[in-house]
Amino acid sequence: MEVTPDEELDRVTVSMLRHADERCPRRLQHEFTSGRKLSALSEASFDVTNRVVADITTWHRGQVDGDPERVAFPDPDDLEPEQRAFYRALVRGYLELFPPVAAEVGDCGWATDIAELDVRLVGPVGIPLVHTDGIHQLRMLRAGRGSTLLDDVDLRFALLRAAEWTRTTLQLVAFDPLELQSVEYDIDIAGRLEDAQAWLAARVALIRARGDKHDTRAGADCRFCTCIPGCPQIARTT
Ligand code: SF4
């Protein structure tokens, strides 16, 4: 099926894929059917890390085809003081972990349409770099994830999102700039794509089966839930 740019597909994020089994059905349904619209509330906790990834990407681009002197990290003075400190710590850690490198910046976009399933995979996957030896690398910022910087869900999501960018080997480098640690995987895209597609189909089927706007489960999911307005369970308790 061909998907036109304006067509709204059901939206799937890495968080939905990971938590589909236990997420509140009403919230799951709401997030799944909210199309391309990204909620500022649900994305709030990722504001700083997403901005750091975007600024690092711009910085790399400047090293290659811009004037490196002019491409510095902008002072994030619109952020709260705690967020500014977090931003600076992430950038400082990145520059310590990765020495300067002459690599082109690739583009994995913000979303990937999976027409066979009528869904759009939404969310950044990392900093895409093509090194001079041709290696396609995704650097994935993972702050505060403890010893597991990358799990199977991250890996399959990245593979599915990056499959249009490179069809050979994808090098994933997950890094924590606060702990100054990183881990590296070489992924054979062609060899693992089928497995990732089958996994995605099963997870999307689960989301479709569990999502229900009439079924509410109050709990941890209520935090950052964008459908609190009108939620009968919350309205009952206020
Ligand atoms: S507010 Fe809580 S119970 Fe209501 S939809 Fe959101 S997660 Fe579910």
Boltz pocket constraint, residues with backbone or C-beta under 6 A from the ligand:
constraints:
  - pocket:
      binder: B
      contacts: [[A, 24], [A, 25], [A, 26], [A, 27], [A, 215], [A, 216], [A, 217], [A, 218], [A, 219], [A, 221], [A, 222], [A, 223], [A, 225], [A, 226], [A, 227], [A, 228], [A, 231], [A, 232], [A, 233], [A, 234]]
      max_distance: 6.0
